[in-house]
Amino acid sequence: MMETLNFGNRILDLRRFPLREKEPLRAWDAADEHILKNLLEDAPAPGSRVLIFNDSFGALAVALNHLQPQVWSDSFLAEQGLAHNLDNNGWDAGSVPFIPADRTPSGPFDLVLLKLPKSLAFWEDTLLRLRPLLAPGARIISGSMIKHSPARAYELLEDILGPTKTSQGWKKSRLAFSTFEPGRTLPENLPDETYALDDGTEFCSGPNVFSRDHLDLGTRFLLKNIPATDQPLQVLDIGSGNGVLALALAKQCAQAKVLGVDESYQAIACSRQNAKNLELGEERVKFKIASGLQEIPAASFDLAICNPPFHQAQVVGDQIAWGMFHQSRRILKKGGKLLIVGNRHLGYHVKLQRLFGNCRVVDSDRKFVVLESWVTGLVE
Ligand SMILES: C[S@@+](CC[C@H](N)C(=O)[O-])C[C@H]1O[C@@H](n2cnc3c(N)ncnc32)[C@H](O)[C@@H]1O
């Protein structure tokens, strides 16, 4: 979408990531505009150290580049969007430091701008980790779209940071202004959660990791259908989360080499920890931050497995899943297979049939279906 964001006397050209032709969605929302409007009305003190949390595609950081902000986020897509949008608007792509959410920035910060993430656990963890980073009297502004703002998110601001006032709604968004109260006794962060498979294998997950405290039902259904073989398969787990599928497969296929990719830094950190706990070394299983499969050589895998995402942040849709299926065709060898799980109603079989020219139902129950497609010829 070719809309531009106006900030003061600047016009910013911003894109979402992954880049798509004819993108129907904007790279920012009204909550970003609301935050920027507030900063125009009440300019930050000169020399303020600025931290921006969960900036979707860099809209805030690009607009506020003159304040030399730092961005803290769990998303590799956000990191790529930030670099692209800085460059696209005449700044050096690396001019805003990006701190992944499995690490902590160095404070103190005088101005903190927070965009509410989808996961309340991630929100709680971030607020706890933020406390030691705040300068005395720090200005803390949280922004979100009202329809994505549960009451609990504001309670957490009160409980963790201090007294919080909310603004009037503006273009269906709301801001919250918190006054930091030092001296409260609170944990440093939210501990990881752990669940076990039926065979007792344990998996831990950080606050922003998919299905962190229980085995997802779709994952459970796909686990029932992954191969157990002595063949030396090269396997790719697309959107590997805490690594449960990749690691379970590596455990039951002793000769397989498995790569898991995910766009969440916390997911990659947890999956590496889970591999270590299971004593599966890097020669068997690797995990890599990636926003898709662009960097993976063509025709290099025998099998790709995927429990696809059905949203990107708060935006629900199957475009990410569709992109994953599409890209998997290129990285599979001739005869290589894509094995996926999905809710029956999503109709993934239609897409797979169109992409691969074939699609087989491997298993199904009332809610889920496991589908398999295979590469019959060279992919252009
Ligand atoms: C439904 S979860 C599945 C996680 C794990 N495989 C499981 O079954 O528990 C989908 C995963 O895809 C990841 N993801 C979303 N968009 C992605 C992208 N563009 N590239 C790579 N991973 C992505 C999410 O972070 C999430 O961990």
The ligand as a Gaussian input file, in Angstrom:
#p B3LYP/6-31G(d) Opt

LIG

0 1
 C        1.906000     -22.147000      14.913000
 S        3.533000     -21.753000      15.468000
 C        4.305000     -23.359000      15.435000
 C        5.491000     -23.477000      16.369000
 C        6.029000     -24.894000      16.554000
 N        6.412000     -25.474000      15.286000
 C        4.974000     -25.754000      17.225000
 O        4.329000     -26.534000      16.498000
 O        4.791000     -25.616000      18.444000
 C        4.191000     -20.917000      14.053000
 C        5.596000     -20.357000      14.251000
 O        5.955000     -19.661000      13.029000
 C        6.755000     -18.552000      13.385000
 N        6.710000     -17.585000      12.255000
 C        5.731000     -16.704000      11.960000
 N        6.049000     -16.027000      10.837000
 C        7.242000     -16.496000      10.418000
 C        8.088000     -16.200000       9.310000
 N        7.754000     -15.293000       8.402000
 N        9.254000     -16.885000       9.190000
 C        9.598000     -17.817000      10.110000
 N        8.833000     -18.134000      11.177000
 C        7.675000     -17.492000      11.325000
 C        6.156000     -18.044000      14.684000
 O        7.089000     -17.280000      15.415000
 C        5.776000     -19.360000      15.379000
 O        6.805000     -19.803000      16.237000

